[in-house]
Amino acid sequence: MGDARAYTPRGRTVREGDQRTRSPRSGRTTDPFRPALQVLDGGRPARDRRRDADEEPPPQRRAKDRDEEPKGRGRGTDTRDTRREAPERDRQARTGRAGSERGRIQAGRAEPTRATAGAGRNRATANPRRAGSGRTESVRSGRDRRVAASPEPRRTARPGAAPPRPAGRRPAPAVPAEPPKLANSTRRLRLGTVLALTLFMIIGVRLVVLQVSDSPASAQSLLKQRQSRLTEIVLPAPRGSILDRSGAVLAHSVEARHVYADPELVKDPTGTAAKLFPLLGVPQSTLVQLMAKKKRPGGGASRFEYLARGLDVAEADRIRKMNLPGIGTGRDERRDVPGADLAANLIGFTGEDHTGLEGLEARYDELLRGTDGEKVYEIGRGDLAKEIPGGYHRETKAAPGSSLQLTIDSDLQFEVQRYLGEYMEKVHATVAGAVVLDVQTGEVLAQASYPPYNAQKPRDFEPRQREDAVSSVISDPGSTHKAFTIGAALQEGVITKDTEIVVGRGLRLGGASFTDGHPFPNGTKLTIPQVLAYSSNVGTIRIGQKLGKEKLYEYQQKFGLGRPTNEGMPGEAPGRLLSPDEWSGSAWGSVPIGHSVDATLLQMAAGYAAIANDGTYVQPHLIKATISGRDGTVTPAAPPETHEVLSPQVARDLREMMEAVVDAKGATGTKAKVDGYRVSGKTGTGKMLVDGQYTSHNAGSFIGMAPAEKPRFVIGVFADVPNGTGGDVAAPAFSKMMASALLHYRVPPSGTKPPTFAWKD
């Protein structure tokens, strides 16, 4: 509709008055998109004063409007539109009618300001609700019009009515009632702005007071209050795995659960501990102590204490369903060794906090464990103690540890452990060990100890049972050392492979007697192969005397004695050598034959690998590579140290002569034979050292290589037994292990026949 309309209390609609007639004050409070309601007087809007003053309608129009004015404009609801045929009225009737009209105006009734062009016609509405509203006035666009008073019938003046105005005077326009005032939006905006600025000013002043004006004691108090609401949780870093050379898992971490306590929320520590200790396996007194309220070293109450770690998921779920106040569970991991005792003496084990305690787990703990993360967040008060959304939260992700790839072949390791256990049980060994080396690379393919232990339950075994016998047990190498003495003499040229050595029933040096296990008459000459085959002490001492103590000491070091090999195992024993100035009179007899020398089986096997590798020593090592836990990058281990000990020809001659130990009739190592392969090696019998003292048992050993013409592997076996020699207790186990290694790696049998030696009886 072109103009806005307003509803009177009596249901009549008229156009609202011109907004220009409003007072300035009311104009400010008017909604420009919704014209204010007007209170109508008698159903009629106020007369437009400005238009009345500016434009006077012609008489003809006023007369016509008077003729068309309806009769029923009173307070009643009669909607009948009766039209009188306008006869000529005398001047007095018009004057009376005008006076009566002015009386009505003064009584508070307003005339309509406009009339439609069709106001002279009757119009009935179909809506009964609008029956009492009278005619609806139309708007003529383009100009303003003033409505004149319509003629009405003569009426009798009511009591109390205003007297009629004099004829000819124009009635004064009625002043419309002031419309109701709307809310002032400007005042609301100003009031809101003042309140907001006041609030921010208060906050700013408080911040300044807290940061500048407060005392250190107040600041410390605030800090303590904040710390009391913070909970710190350690996010364990996934520990790296230990793998064999092909990637098979030897030890790794599996998903588990940990149980923790918030001492501030535990209501009954004693009762809670009584319910938990059967499930956790932790003493009740320890649990009570852990759940007791305590202060952290940095200040503030402790809100997190481990009660147990590495629990099975099912056990943790049972505890969680108990709904014990202050007790919770979280994701954790547990170290798992799938092979149980497979390479357990090498791998070692970890503690409850995933820290390596023994073996490779301890040696490479920093590499394997990674860096733990941390989660710190603010919690609310009460029994729920949940994290406050939007509160303080800081999380540092854990950095996974790297994995360790070993040179160990798990299949060969299993076979070596099996044969070692079988034979050592037969000879009642107290401790034994075996090692398999790759000749050319120095890689340790297998390293076994007896008795084995279950790395899943390490505390069920004594510490001595968990030691790695190959790298930590020290003993006299015995006759296995004779190969070093003879090899040094050959390299220095003091003997050749055709040299004959005069032997007899024995020697006495420095008050000590030295005899052979196979006694020979005085003046008997033995070839070098015979000295090795029969393990002649007298013959070897004679060769050592020709070599000299300085040269012998020099070659002992070249063969790797007197220092740890650094293969990777922690606690590796360095052994001990007598320097030339420490030699006594008896040392001339004991040192060349492997007594007064302390060495591990690993050191002796590495020296034999130099003979097998054409005289080049290659450092033995267990670590093949490391694998990053973050991006999987594989980093090969540093190349092993190498140095020359013997010339290739001397090494080949020595290997050939050592074949007599296995092949010659009556030799000490005949039980070390391997069908289809030429085998070269040496037996040894010494004493094992325990706490610096020699035991009464024998430390029997055998170290050999195959195929002798071009060796692929060196295997060393030793055992501490009540009785027996190396040829009896170690050589048989060597034979089984070497055959298994050659078959496992598909090494072809020897294509040449073993050498023949001219024996002199």
C-alpha positions in Angstrom: 0.0 0.0 0.0 1.3 3.4 -0.8 0.7 4.9 2.7 1.1 3.4 6.1 -2.1 2.7 8.0 -2.9 2.7 11.7 -5.6 0.9 13.6 -7.8 2.7 16.0 -9.1 1.1 19.1 -12.5 0.8 17.4 -11.0 -1.0 14.4 -11.1 1.8 12.0 -8.1 2.4 9.6 -6.9 5.7 8.5 -3.6 6.9 7.0 -1.1 8.0 9.6 -0.4 11.7 9.7 2.5 13.3 8.0 5.8 12.6 9.8 6.6 16.2 9.4 4.0 17.1 12.0 5.9 15.1 14.7 7.8 16.9 17.3 11.6 16.8 17.0 11.8 14.6 20.0 9.4 12.1 18.7 11.1 12.1 15.4 14.3 10.9 17.0 12.6 7.9 18.6 10.7 6.9 15.5 11.6 3.8 13.7 12.2 4.9 10.0 11.0 1.5 8.8 7.8 1.4 10.9 5.6 4.6 11.2 4.5 5.2 14.7 0.9 4.5 15.7 -1.4 7.5 16.1 -4.1 7.8 18.6 -7.2 8.8 16.6 -9.9 11.0 18.0 -13.2 9.6 17.1 -11.7 7.4 14.4 -10.3 10.4 12.5 -6.7 11.5 12.1 -5.7 15.1 12.8 -6.0 17.6 10.1 -2.9 18.4 8.2 -2.1 21.9 9.3 0.5 22.7 6.8 -1.5 21.7 3.9 -4.5 23.6 5.3 -2.4 26.7 5.5 -0.7 26.4 2.2 -3.6 25.1 0.0 -7.2 26.0 0.2 -9.5 23.7 -1.8 -12.0 25.4 -4.1 -15.6 25.9 -2.9 -17.0 23.5 -5.4 -14.8 20.7 -4.0 -15.8 21.6 -0.4 -19.4 21.5 -1.4 -19.1 18.2 -3.1 -17.2 16.7 -0.1 -19.9 17.9 2.2 -22.5 16.3 0.1 -20.6 13.0 0.2 -20.0 13.0 3.9 -21.7 9.9 5.5 -24.1 10.4 8.3 -23.2 7.6 10.6 -19.9 8.9 11.9 -20.9 8.9 15.5 -19.5 6.6 18.2 -22.0 4.0 17.2 -21.3 1.0 15.0 -24.1 1.7 12.4 -22.5 1.3 9.0 -25.4 2.3 6.9 -24.4 5.0 4.4 -27.5 7.0 3.8 -27.2 9.8 1.3 -29.5 12.6 1.3 -30.5 14.2 -2.0 -29.2 17.7 -1.3 -32.1 20.2 -1.6 -31.4 23.8 -1.2 -30.9 24.7 2.4 -31.4 28.1 3.6 -28.6 30.0 5.1 -29.8 29.4 8.7 -29.8 25.6 8.2 -26.3 25.7 6.9 -25.2 27.9 9.7 -26.7 25.6 12.3 -25.1 22.6 10.6 -21.7 24.3 10.6 -22.1 25.2 14.3 -23.1 21.7 15.1 -20.0 20.4 13.2 -17.7 22.8 15.1 -19.2 21.5 18.3 -18.3 18.0 17.5 -14.7 19.0 16.5 -14.3 20.8 19.8 -15.6 17.7 21.6 -12.5 15.9 20.4 -13.5 14.4 17.2 -11.3 14.7 14.1 -12.4 14.8 10.5 -10.6 12.7 7.9 -8.0 14.7 6.1 -8.6 13.0 2.7 -11.5 11.5 0.9 -11.3 9.2 -2.0 -12.8 10.0 -5.4 -15.5 7.4 -4.9 -16.5 8.5 -1.5 -20.0 9.4 -2.6 -20.9 5.8 -3.3 -21.9 3.2 -0.8 -19.5 0.2 -0.4 -20.4 -2.8 1.7 -17.7 -5.0 3.0 -17.9 -8.8 3.0 -15.8 -9.0 6.1 -18.1 -8.7 9.2 -15.2 -7.7 11.3 -14.8 -4.5 9.3 -18.4 -3.7 9.4 -18.0 -1.0 12.0 -15.0 0.7 10.5 -16.9 2.8 8.0 -15.6 3.6 4.7 -12.0 3.1 3.8 -10.5 6.3 2.5 -8.5 6.1 -0.7 -5.4 8.1 -1.3 -5.0 10.3 -4.3 -1.4 10.4 -5.4 0.3 13.6 -6.6 -1.5 16.2 -4.4 -2.9 16.8 -1.0 -6.5 17.4 -0.3 -8.5 18.6 2.6 -11.8 17.0 3.5 -14.7 19.4 4.1 -17.5 18.7 6.4 -20.4 16.8 4.8 -24.0 17.8 5.3 -25.8 16.1 8.1 -29.4 16.2 9.3 -30.4 18.6 11.9 -29.9 17.2 15.4 -30.9 18.3 18.8 -28.1 19.6 20.9 -27.2 17.2 23.6 -26.8 18.4 27.2 -23.4 19.6 27.9 -22.5 20.0 24.3 -20.3 23.0 23.3 -22.2 26.0 21.9 -22.1 26.4 18.1 -19.5 28.6 16.6 -20.5 31.7 14.7 -21.2 31.1 11.1 -18.5 31.7 8.6 -15.6 31.0 11.0 -13.3 28.1 10.1 -13.0 25.4 12.7 -9.6 25.0 14.4 -7.8 21.8 13.5 -7.7 19.2 16.3 -4.2 18.5 17.7 -3.5 14.7 17.6 -2.5 13.0 20.7 1.2 12.3 21.2 2.0 8.7 20.0 3.6 6.4 22.6 7.4 6.9 22.8 9.5 3.9 21.7 12.7 2.8 23.4 15.7 5.1 22.6 18.3 2.8 20.8 20.9 5.6 21.1 20.7 5.6 24.8 20.9 1.8 25.0 24.1 1.8 22.8 25.7 4.5 24.9 24.9 2.7 28.1 26.3 -0.7 26.8 29.5 1.0 25.6 30.0 2.6 29.1 29.5 -0.8 30.8 31.9 -2.6 28.4 34.6 0.0 28.8 34.3 -0.1 32.6 34.6 -3.9 32.6 37.8 -3.8 30.5 39.2 -1.1 32.6 38.7 -3.2 35.7 40.4 -6.2 34.1 43.3 -4.1 32.9 43.9 -2.6 36.4 43.8 -6.1 37.9 46.4 -7.4 35.5 48.7 -4.5 36.2 48.3 -5.1 39.9 49.1 -8.8 39.5 52.2 -8.2 37.4 53.6 -5.1 39.0 52.2 -4.4 42.4 51.8 -7.8 44.0 54.5 -9.2 46.2 56.6 -12.3 45.3 54.7 -14.2 47.9 51.4 -13.5 46.1 53.0 -14.5 42.8 54.3 -17.7 44.3 50.8 -18.4 45.8 49.2 -18.1 42.4 51.8 -20.3 40.9 51.1 -23.0 43.5 47.4 -22.7 42.9 48.0 -23.3 39.2 50.3 -26.2 39.7 47.8 -27.9 42.0 45.4 -27.9 39.0 47.9 -29.3 36.5 48.3 -33.0 35.8 51.4 -34.3 34.1 51.3 -37.6 32.3 54.4 -39.2 30.8 53.9 -40.5 27.2 56.3 -43.4 26.9 58.3 -43.5 23.7 57.9 -46.7 21.8 61.1 -48.7 22.3 62.9 -49.9 19.2 63.1 -53.6 18.3 66.0 -55.9 18.1 66.1 -57.8 14.9 68.2 -60.5 13.4 70.1 -60.1 10.1 67.0 -61.0 8.0 64.6 -58.7 10.0 63.1 -61.4 12.2 62.2 -60.1 15.6 64.3 -61.1 18.5 62.9 -58.6 21.0 60.2 -55.9 20.6 57.6 -54.0 22.5 53.9 -55.0 22.5 50.9 -53.0 23.6 50.1 -53.2 27.3 48.6 -51.1 30.0 49.9 -49.2 33.0 48.0 -48.5 36.3 48.5 -45.2 38.0 47.1 -43.3 41.0 46.3 -39.7 41.6 47.1 -39.4 45.3 44.9 -36.3 45.7 41.8 -38.3 44.7 42.5 -41.6 46.4 40.1 -41.7 49.4 41.2 -44.9 51.1 44.8 -45.9 50.2 44.8 -49.0 52.5 41.5 -50.4 51.2 42.5 -49.6 47.6 45.8 -51.3 48.0 44.1 -54.4 49.4 42.0 -54.7 46.2 44.8 -54.0 43.8 47.8 -56.0 45.1 46.4 -59.5 44.0 46.0 -58.2 40.5 49.2 -56.1 40.2 51.6 -58.4 42.1 52.9 -55.4 44.0 53.2 -55.6 47.8 50.4 -53.9 49.6 52.7 -51.7 51.6 54.4 -50.4 48.4 51.0 -49.6 46.9 50.0 -47.6 50.1 53.2 -45.7 49.9 52.7 -44.8 46.3 49.1 -43.7 46.8 49.9 -41.5 49.8 49.7 -37.8 49.3 53.1 -36.2 48.6 54.8 -33.1 47.2 56.7 -33.1 43.9 60.3 -32.0 43.9 59.4 -28.8 42.0 56.5 -28.0 44.3 52.9 -28.8 44.3 51.0 -32.0 45.0 51.8 -35.2 43.1 49.0 -36.0 40.8 50.4 -39.1 39.0 52.2 -42.1 40.4 52.8 -45.4 38.5 51.5 -48.4 40.4 52.4 -51.1 37.7 53.5 -51.2 34.1 53.3 -53.7 31.3 50.1 -55.3 32.4 48.0 -57.3 30.1 45.1 -55.4 28.5 42.6 -57.8 30.1 44.0 -57.3 33.6 43.9 -53.5 33.2 40.3 -53.7 32.0 39.3 -55.5 35.2 40.9 -52.8 37.3 39.3 -50.1 35.3 35.8 -51.6 35.9 36.4 -51.6 39.6 36.0 -47.8 39.5 38.3 -47.1 42.3 38.6 -43.4 43.2 41.9 -41.9 42.0 43.0 -45.1 40.1 43.3 -45.1 36.3 44.8 -47.0 33.5 46.7 -45.9 30.4 48.3 -47.2 27.3 51.7 -48.8 27.8 54.0 -51.3 26.3 55.8 -54.5 27.4 59.0 -55.9 26.2 58.5 -59.3 24.5 61.1 -61.8 23.4 59.3 -64.2 21.1 62.1 -66.8 21.2 62.2 -66.8 25.0 65.8 -68.1 25.5 66.8 -67.6 21.9 69.9 -65.3 22.0 68.7 -64.2 25.5 72.3 -63.9 26.7 72.9 -61.4 24.0 69.6 -59.5 24.1 69.3 -59.1 27.8 66.2 -57.5 29.3 64.6 -54.3 30.4 63.1 -53.0 33.7 59.6 -51.9 34.4 60.4 -48.4 33.2 61.6 -49.9 29.9 65.3 -49.1 30.7 67.8 -51.7 29.5 69.4 -53.6 32.3 71.6 -56.2 30.7 72.9 -57.3 27.3 72.3 -55.3 24.2 69.2 -53.7 25.8 71.5 -52.0 28.2 74.4 -51.3 25.9 72.2 -49.5 23.3 69.5 -48.3 25.7 69.7 -44.7 24.6 69.3 -45.7 21.0 66.4 -48.1 21.6 64.4 -46.1 24.1 63.9 -42.9 22.2 62.6 -39.8 24.1 59.5 -39.9 26.2 56.8 -37.3 25.6 54.7 -35.4 28.2 51.1 -34.2 28.5 50.3 -31.4 30.9 46.7 -30.2 31.3 44.5 -28.4 33.7 41.8 -30.3 35.6 38.8 -29.3 37.5 38.0 -30.0 41.1 35.8 -32.8 42.4 35.8 -36.5 41.9 35.7 -36.3 38.1 38.9 -34.3 37.8 38.4 -34.1 34.0 40.4 -31.9 31.7 39.0 -28.4 31.5 38.0 -27.6 27.9 39.9 -24.6 26.8 42.2 -24.7 29.9 45.9 -25.0 29.9 47.1 -27.9 27.7 50.5 -28.7 26.5 51.5 -32.0 24.8 55.0 -33.0 23.7 54.9 -36.1 21.5 57.2 -39.0 22.2 60.0 -39.7 19.8 60.1 -43.4 19.0 63.4 -45.3 19.6 65.4 -46.8 16.8 65.6 -50.5 16.1 68.8 -52.5 16.2 69.6 -55.0 13.5 72.1 -57.7 14.5 74.3 -59.9 12.4 72.8 -62.9 14.2 71.1 -65.5 12.1 68.2 -66.6 14.2 67.9 -70.0 12.5 71.6 -70.8 12.9 71.5 -69.4 16.5 68.8 -71.9 17.3 70.8 -74.8 16.0 74.0 -73.7 17.8 72.1 -73.3 21.1 70.5 -76.7 20.6 73.7 -78.6 20.1 75.5 -76.7 22.8 72.8 -77.6 25.3 72.8 -81.3 24.3 76.5 -81.8 24.6 77.1 -79.7 27.7 74.4 -81.7 29.6 76.3 -84.9 28.7 79.6 -83.7 30.0 78.1 -81.9 33.1 79.4 -78.5 32.1 78.9 -75.7 34.6 79.2 -73.0 31.9 79.8 -73.1 28.2 79.7 -71.0 25.1 79.9 -71.1 21.3 80.4 -68.5 18.6 80.2 -68.6 14.8 82.1 -65.9 12.8 81.9 -65.1 9.1 85.5 -65.2 8.1 85.6 -62.4 5.5 83.2 -59.9 7.2 83.8 -60.6 10.9 80.0 -60.8 11.4 78.9 -62.9 14.4 76.3 -65.2 13.0 75.6 -67.0 16.3 76.7 -66.6 19.9 75.3 -68.9 22.5 75.7 -69.5 26.2 75.0 -72.4 28.5 72.9 -72.6 30.5 70.3 -70.5 28.7 67.7 -68.4 30.5 64.2 -67.1 29.6 64.5 -63.4 28.8 60.7 -63.1 29.5 61.4 -64.0 33.2 64.9 -62.8 33.8 64.6 -62.5 37.6 63.9 -66.3 37.8 67.6 -66.8 37.1 70.8 -66.0 38.9 73.0 -63.2 37.5 75.8 -65.6 36.6 73.3 -67.6 34.5 72.4 -64.5 32.5 76.0 -63.7 31.5 77.3 -64.1 28.0 79.9 -66.8 28.3 81.5 -66.0 25.0 82.5 -62.4 25.7 82.7 -62.2 29.5 84.1 -65.5 30.7 87.9 -65.6 31.0 90.0 -68.7 30.9 93.4 -70.0 29.9 93.2 -70.6 26.2 95.5 -73.5 26.6 96.7 -75.3 23.5 94.5 -73.2 21.2 97.1 -70.5 21.8 99.8 -72.6 20.1 98.5 -71.7 16.7 99.4 -68.1 17.4 102.9 -69.0 18.6 103.7 -71.2 15.6 102.1 -68.6 13.2 104.3 -65.8 14.5 107.4 -68.0 14.2 106.5 -68.9 10.6 105.9 -65.2 9.8 109.2 -64.2 11.4 111.0 -67.0 9.6 112.5 -68.6 12.6 110.8 -71.9 11.4 109.3 -73.2 8.2 106.7 -75.8 7.6 109.4 -78.4 7.1 111.3 -77.5 10.3 111.7 -80.3 12.9 111.6 -79.7 16.6 113.5 -81.8 19.1 111.2 -82.9 22.0 111.6 -85.1 25.1 109.9 -86.1 28.2 109.7 -82.6 29.6 111.3 -79.2 30.5 111.8 -77.4 33.7 111.8 -73.6 33.5 111.8 -71.3 36.5 111.1 -74.1 38.9 108.1 -75.3 36.9 107.9 -78.6 35.0 106.3 -78.8 31.5 105.4 -82.1 29.9 103.3 -83.4 27.0 100.1 -85.2 27.2 101.6 -87.6 24.6 105.1 -88.1 26.1 108.0 -88.7 23.6 111.5 -90.0 24.4 114.2 -87.4 24.7 115.7 -86.4 21.4 112.5 -87.1 19.4 112.1 -84.9 16.4 108.6 -83.7 15.5 107.5 -81.8 12.4 105.4 -78.7 12.8 102.2 -80.6 11.8 103.0 -83.2 14.5 103.6 -80.6 17.1 100.1 -79.3 16.3 98.4 -82.7 15.9 99.7 -84.0 19.2 99.6 -80.6 21.0 103.2 -80.9 22.1 103.9 -78.5 24.9 107.7 -79.1 24.8 107.8 -78.6 21.0 105.8 -75.3 21.2 108.0 -74.0 24.1 111.1 -74.7 21.9 109.5 -72.6 19.1 108.7 -69.8 21.5 112.2 -69.7 22.8 113.4 -69.2 19.2 110.8 -66.5 18.6 111.6 -64.5 21.7 109.2 -62.9 24.3 109.1 -59.5 22.6 108.0 -60.9 19.3 105.5 -63.3 20.9 104.0 -60.4 22.9 103.8 -58.4 19.7 101.9 -61.1 17.8 99.6 -61.8 20.7 98.4 -58.2 20.3 98.1 -58.5 16.6 95.9 -61.6 17.0 93.6 -59.4 19.2 94.5 -60.6 22.7 94.8 -58.3 25.7 92.0 -55.9 24.7 88.2 -56.2 24.1 87.1 -56.8 20.6 84.2 -54.3 20.9 81.8 -56.5 19.1 78.9 -54.7 20.8 78.3 -56.6 24.0 78.5 -54.7 27.3 80.8 -55.9 29.9 83.2 -57.6 27.5 86.3 -58.8 29.3 89.6 -57.5 27.9 91.7 -60.4 29.0 95.2 -60.0 30.1 98.7 -60.5 28.6 102.1 -60.5 30.3 104.3 -57.9 28.9 108.0 -58.9 28.3 109.2 -57.1 31.4 106.7 -59.1 33.5 107.9 -62.5 32.4 109.4 -64.7 35.0 111.5 -67.8 34.4 108.4 -70.0 34.2 106.7 -67.6 31.8 109.0 -68.9 29.1 107.2 -72.2 29.4 103.7 -71.1 30.2 103.0 -68.2 27.8 103.8 -70.0 24.5 101.4 -72.9 25.3 98.5 -70.6 26.4 99.0 -70.4 30.1 99.6 -67.2 32.0 97.3 -65.7 29.3 93.8 -64.6 30.0 91.4 -64.5 27.1 87.8 -64.9 26.1 86.5 -67.4 23.5 85.5 -64.4 21.3 89.1 -63.1 21.3 90.5 -66.5 20.4 87.9 -67.1 17.6 88.7 -63.7 16.1 92.4 -64.6 16.0 91.6 -67.8 14.3 89.5 -65.9 11.8 92.6 -63.9 10.8 94.3 -67.2 9.9 91.2 -68.3 8.0 91.1 -64.9 6.2 94.6 -65.2 4.7 96.2 -63.4 7.6 94.0 -60.4 7.8 92.3 -59.7 11.2 88.7 -58.4 10.9 87.1 -57.1 14.0 84.1 -59.3 15.1 80.9 -57.3 15.4 77.2 -58.0 16.3 75.6 -54.8 14.9 74.7 -54.8 11.3 72.6 -51.6 11.1 70.3 -49.2 13.0 66.8 -48.4 11.8 65.3 -45.0 12.7 62.1 -45.1 14.5 60.9 -41.8 13.0 61.4 -42.3 9.3 62.7 -45.9 8.9 66.1 -44.8 7.6 68.6 -47.7 7.7 72.1 -46.7 8.8 74.7 -49.5 8.3 77.1 -50.0 11.1 80.6 -48.6 10.8 83.0 -50.9 8.9 85.0 -53.2 11.2 88.7 -52.5 11.9 91.1 -54.6 10.0 94.9 -55.2 10.0 97.3 -57.7 8.7 98.7 -60.3 11.1 100.2 -62.9 8.7 101.0 -63.0 5.1 98.5 -64.9 2.9 101.0 -67.7 2.2 101.9 -68.2 5.9 98.2 -68.3 6.8 97.6 -70.9 4.1 100.5 -73.0 5.3 99.4 -72.8 8.9 95.8 -73.8 8.0 97.1 -76.8 6.1 99.3 -77.9 9.0 96.4 -77.5 11.4 94.3 -80.0 9.4 96.5 -82.6 10.9 94.8 -81.9 14.3 91.6 -83.3 12.8 92.8 -85.9 10.2 96.0 -87.4 11.7 95.8 -90.7 13.5 95.8 -90.2 17.2 95.5 -86.4 17.0 93.6 -84.5 19.6 90.8 -83.2 17.4 89.6 -86.1 15.4 86.1 -85.7 16.8 85.8 -82.4 15.0 85.5 -83.9 11.6 82.7 -82.8 9.2 81.8 -85.2 6.5 82.6 -83.9 3.0 84.6 -80.9 4.2 88.2 -80.3 5.1 88.5 -79.0 8.6 91.4 -77.1 10.2 91.5 -76.3 14.0 93.1 -76.8 17.3 92.1 -78.2 20.7 92.8 -76.6 24.0 92.6 -77.3 27.7 93.1 -74.7 30.4 91.6 -73.4 33.6 88.8 -71.0 34.0 89.2 -67.9 36.2 86.5 -67.1 38.7 87.0 -63.9 40.8 90.7 -64.0 40.0 91.2 -67.6 41.0 91.6 -70.7 38.8 88.9 -73.4 39.3 89.7 -77.0 39.7 87.7 -77.8 36.6 89.1 -77.9 33.1 88.3 -75.4 30.4 88.2 -77.5 27.3 87.9 -75.8 23.9 88.1 -76.4 20.2 88.4 -73.6 17.6 88.3 -74.6 13.9 87.4 -73.5 10.4 85.9 -75.0 7.3 86.3 -75.6 4.4 90.0 -75.5 5.3 91.2 -74.7 1.7 89.0 -71.6 1.7 87.3 -71.2 5.0 83.8 -69.6 5.2 83.2 -69.9 9.0 85.2 -70.1 12.2 83.5 -71.7 15.2 84.8 -71.7 18.7 83.4 -73.9 21.5 84.5 -74.0 25.1 83.1 -75.6 28.3 84.1 -75.7 32.0 83.8 -79.4 33.0 84.9 -81.4 35.9 87.0 -83.7 33.7 87.9 -84.0 30.1 89.9 -82.1 27.4 88.9 -79.9 24.6 89.0 -82.8 22.2 86.5 -84.7 24.3 84.0 -82.0 25.4 84.2 -79.3 22.7 85.2 -81.0 19.4 82.0 -83.1 19.1 79.8 -80.0 19.5 81.9 -78.1 17.0 81.4 -80.8 14.4 77.6 -80.6 14.7 77.6 -76.8 14.6 79.9 -76.5 11.6 77.9 -79.0 9.6 74.7 -77.1 10.4 76.3 -73.7 9.3 77.7 -75.1 6.1 74.4 -76.7 5.2 72.4 -73.6 6.2 74.4 -71.4 3.9 74.8 -74.1 1.2 78.5 -74.0 1.2 79.7 -76.7 -1.4 81.8 -79.5 0.0 85.6 -79.5 -0.4 86.7 -80.2 -3.9 90.3 -81.2 -3.0 91.7 -84.0 -0.8 93.3 -83.1 2.6 97.1 -83.0 2.6 99.3 -86.0 3.6 102.0 -85.7 6.2 105.2 -87.8 6.6 104.9 -89.0 10.2 108.0 -90.1 12.1 107.4 -92.4 15.0 
